[in-house]
Amino acid sequence: MTAIGKLRHLVNIKRPIGRDTAGQPQTGSVEVATVWADVRHPNGLETIKSDAELSIVKASIRIRYLDGIVAGMWVEHDGETYDIRAVLKDPTGRRYLDLVCQTGARRA
């Protein structure tokens, strides 16, 4: 695969496995796609919650349009996991998707 223009980061999009036949949640994930993306970090936030420092990184990840990408999935890139909070389509609806993402990690 070769990067195209600003889509220069190779990312993996994943989703939870789901539920078994008895309706119980299963652990693990399924890879939905591996795509080229433009990963941008507009800001970060550090705060104190429950006596533990919490670091939150927000990211905007742009990919080519792909059906089936929804909030609740996540993106893995460069050792980080970004939860997809919202999926924004471009005005024409079929050229690209902007994934509004966030990652948070507790530090001891």
Backbone bond lengths (Angstrom), bond angles and torsions (degrees), N, CA, C in turn:
res aa  C-N    CA-C-N  psi(-1)  N-CA   C-N-CA  omega(-1)  CA-C   N-CA-C  phi
1 M - - - 1.446 - - 1.519 109.13 -
2 T 1.321 115.20 144.54 1.451 120.47 -179.88 1.520 109.82 -124.25
3 A 1.334 116.63 136.15 1.468 121.61 179.17 1.522 109.52 -65.09
4 I 1.325 115.76 146.70 1.459 121.90 179.40 1.515 108.90 -122.88
5 G 1.355 116.82 118.88 1.458 121.51 176.76 1.512 112.46 55.49
6 K 1.327 115.55 -129.74 1.464 121.24 -178.10 1.521 112.93 -75.57
7 L 1.315 117.51 -13.83 1.466 120.91 178.76 1.529 107.11 -82.07
8 R 1.337 115.78 82.37 1.462 120.68 -171.14 1.527 114.29 -115.04
9 H 1.324 117.60 2.18 1.465 121.26 179.32 1.528 109.13 -111.76
10 L 1.318 116.95 126.36 1.455 120.75 177.17 1.530 108.30 -85.34
11 V 1.336 117.01 122.36 1.461 122.14 -176.78 1.527 110.50 -126.23
12 N 1.330 115.50 156.83 1.459 122.38 174.74 1.522 108.45 -110.61
13 I 1.314 116.33 132.05 1.467 121.45 175.62 1.522 106.95 -106.12
14 K 1.337 116.11 129.23 1.464 120.88 -176.90 1.522 110.95 -129.82
15 R 1.330 114.45 162.58 1.463 121.55 175.83 1.513 108.36 -139.37
16 P 1.354 116.32 158.61 1.471 118.32 177.04 1.529 110.26 -66.09
17 I 1.328 116.47 154.53 1.463 121.29 179.61 1.524 110.33 -62.06
18 G 1.316 117.47 -42.51 1.462 120.54 179.86 1.514 111.80 116.75
19 R 1.317 115.71 -140.98 1.468 121.38 -176.44 1.525 109.93 -119.19
20 D 1.337 114.60 153.11 1.462 118.96 176.84 1.531 109.27 -82.56
21 T 1.328 116.71 -177.39 1.466 121.01 -176.50 1.525 113.05 -64.20
22 A 1.345 117.06 -21.27 1.467 120.65 177.83 1.533 111.49 -89.04
23 G 1.329 116.62 -0.03 1.456 120.49 179.11 1.519 114.73 87.23
24 Q 1.327 117.42 6.18 1.459 121.69 179.66 1.530 110.26 -83.58
25 P 1.349 116.74 139.34 1.466 118.62 179.37 1.529 111.21 -65.31
26 Q 1.332 115.74 140.10 1.458 121.60 176.50 1.517 109.09 -104.67
27 T 1.317 116.18 149.43 1.458 119.81 176.67 1.521 108.87 -93.07
28 G 1.310 115.58 155.83 1.451 120.71 179.59 1.511 111.58 113.48
29 S 1.315 114.79 179.51 1.464 119.51 -177.52 1.518 110.86 -142.86
30 V 1.326 113.99 164.48 1.455 122.73 177.07 1.521 107.06 -124.81
31 E 1.323 116.83 133.40 1.464 119.61 177.06 1.520 109.08 -75.56
32 V 1.331 115.93 125.38 1.461 122.58 179.23 1.524 109.72 -86.70
33 A 1.341 116.21 -45.15 1.465 120.40 -178.19 1.519 110.72 -165.16
34 T 1.322 115.38 155.13 1.455 123.10 168.32 1.517 105.51 -117.18
35 V 1.338 116.27 117.60 1.469 120.66 -172.95 1.522 110.99 -137.17
36 W 1.319 115.76 162.89 1.464 122.04 172.95 1.516 108.30 -83.25
37 A 1.333 116.33 142.93 1.465 120.64 -174.88 1.523 110.46 -146.20
38 D 1.329 114.32 162.56 1.461 122.59 169.64 1.521 105.42 -108.56
39 V 1.330 116.91 108.77 1.462 122.05 -177.53 1.520 108.32 -99.50
40 R 1.334 116.09 119.03 1.466 121.37 179.84 1.516 109.58 -123.06
41 H 1.334 115.47 142.05 1.466 122.01 179.26 1.524 108.70 -115.78
42 P 1.333 117.61 91.15 1.464 119.20 -178.17 1.519 114.57 -68.52
43 N 1.329 118.07 -29.78 1.466 119.02 178.66 1.518 111.03 -166.21
44 G 1.310 114.51 168.76 1.461 121.67 175.89 1.517 107.85 -135.46
45 L 1.302 117.08 165.47 1.456 121.46 -177.29 1.519 108.13 -143.80
46 E 1.306 115.60 134.19 1.457 119.56 173.37 1.517 107.77 -123.20
47 T 1.303 116.59 135.87 1.449 121.90 -178.04 1.527 109.28 -148.41
48 I 1.299 116.27 170.00 1.456 121.28 176.64 1.529 107.70 -111.28
49 K 1.333 116.26 124.78 1.459 121.64 177.41 1.515 108.04 -135.27
50 S 1.308 116.55 131.30 1.467 123.25 178.36 1.521 111.88 50.48
51 D 1.321 116.31 45.22 1.465 122.32 178.19 1.525 114.28 61.38
52 A 1.318 118.05 19.90 1.465 121.71 176.40 1.521 108.23 -131.27
53 E 1.321 115.89 137.93 1.451 119.72 178.81 1.532 108.86 -72.79
54 L 1.305 116.67 135.39 1.455 122.73 -178.88 1.516 108.43 -122.57
55 S 1.297 116.77 126.16 1.455 121.90 178.69 1.523 108.15 -110.73
56 I 1.317 116.62 123.07 1.460 122.04 -179.44 1.517 107.95 -115.91
57 V 1.321 116.25 128.31 1.456 121.40 176.59 1.511 107.63 -114.27
58 K 1.320 115.85 125.66 1.457 120.66 176.83 1.520 107.86 -100.31
59 A 1.331 116.09 145.36 1.452 120.77 -179.49 1.515 110.02 -143.14
60 S 1.319 114.72 149.99 1.455 122.32 170.79 1.514 105.54 -113.79
61 I 1.319 116.65 121.56 1.456 121.40 -177.15 1.531 108.08 -119.19
62 R 1.330 115.96 116.51 1.467 121.05 -179.89 1.521 109.27 -101.20
63 I 1.347 115.21 129.82 1.459 121.84 176.57 1.520 108.65 -129.50
64 R 1.314 116.51 164.08 1.468 119.25 171.59 1.522 108.28 -64.25
65 Y 1.339 116.44 153.50 1.456 120.19 -178.27 1.522 110.58 -55.03
66 L 1.323 115.49 135.13 1.453 122.26 179.30 1.526 107.64 -147.46
67 D 1.322 116.83 122.66 1.465 121.28 177.84 1.521 110.89 -63.63
68 G 1.321 116.26 147.87 1.456 121.79 170.80 1.514 116.13 89.33
69 I 1.328 119.00 1.07 1.460 120.59 178.32 1.523 107.80 -84.86
70 V 1.343 116.90 124.80 1.465 121.39 -175.89 1.527 110.54 -138.04
71 A 1.329 115.07 162.30 1.463 120.90 173.49 1.523 108.35 -59.96
72 G 1.318 116.30 144.78 1.461 121.29 -176.71 1.521 112.19 104.14
73 M 1.333 116.66 -19.43 1.457 120.71 172.24 1.517 107.33 -82.63
74 W 1.317 118.12 178.68 1.451 121.15 177.12 1.518 110.72 -143.64
75 V 1.334 114.38 161.06 1.463 122.83 -179.80 1.519 107.87 -116.60
76 E 1.329 116.31 133.18 1.457 121.28 174.24 1.520 108.25 -108.89
77 H 1.347 115.29 127.16 1.463 120.84 -179.42 1.520 110.41 -152.98
78 D 1.305 115.78 127.87 1.461 122.33 173.45 1.530 112.47 52.42
79 G 1.338 116.38 42.09 1.458 120.99 177.29 1.521 115.26 81.65
80 E 1.318 117.95 1.29 1.471 122.19 179.31 1.524 109.92 -111.67
81 T 1.319 115.48 152.52 1.461 121.84 174.88 1.521 107.86 -117.20
82 Y 1.326 116.47 123.81 1.464 123.36 -178.35 1.524 109.30 -112.57
83 D 1.338 117.00 119.54 1.462 121.29 175.78 1.518 109.08 -74.50
84 I 1.326 116.88 131.43 1.470 120.64 177.03 1.521 107.75 -81.23
85 R 1.337 116.39 116.06 1.468 122.92 -179.53 1.521 111.92 -92.62
86 A 1.343 117.15 -32.35 1.465 121.84 -179.93 1.521 109.08 -155.50
87 V 1.322 115.93 152.35 1.466 122.51 177.83 1.523 107.11 -120.82
88 L 1.335 116.35 117.41 1.457 122.28 -178.30 1.520 109.76 -110.03
89 K 1.335 116.58 123.35 1.472 121.15 177.60 1.517 109.76 -84.71
90 D 1.331 115.76 154.38 1.458 119.29 174.78 1.532 108.55 -70.61
91 P 1.339 118.42 165.80 1.470 120.65 -176.30 1.533 114.42 -56.02
92 T 1.325 118.15 -32.76 1.464 119.80 178.51 1.522 111.12 -82.38
93 G 1.329 116.14 -17.04 1.454 121.19 174.04 1.509 116.58 86.12
94 R 1.329 119.76 -4.65 1.461 119.16 -174.80 1.526 115.52 -138.70
95 R 1.332 119.21 10.68 1.462 120.17 -179.30 1.523 112.16 -97.89
96 Y 1.313 116.74 -44.68 1.458 120.41 -178.45 1.512 110.69 -152.19
97 L 1.348 114.89 168.13 1.455 123.11 173.95 1.519 107.28 -126.24
98 D 1.329 117.01 138.55 1.455 122.10 170.68 1.519 106.52 -104.53
99 L 1.319 115.78 120.68 1.453 121.38 179.60 1.516 108.55 -98.12
100 V 1.319 116.54 117.97 1.462 122.16 177.31 1.519 106.15 -86.08
101 C 1.332 115.99 115.01 1.473 120.96 -170.63 1.520 112.31 -126.11
102 Q 1.329 113.56 162.51 1.466 120.13 178.20 1.528 108.43 -153.08
103 T 1.314 114.66 143.62 1.454 120.56 172.83 1.519 107.82 -130.36
104 G 1.294 116.94 143.93 1.464 120.95 178.43 1.513 109.49 -137.94
105 A 1.308 116.81 135.29 1.466 119.36 -179.27 1.519 109.26 -132.87
106 R 1.309 116.82 128.40 1.465 120.91 175.75 1.517 108.81 -79.40
107 R 1.316 114.45 137.77 1.455 120.17 175.30 1.514 108.51 -115.89
108 A 1.303 116.19 133.76 1.472 120.08 -179.43 1.505 111.46 -69.87
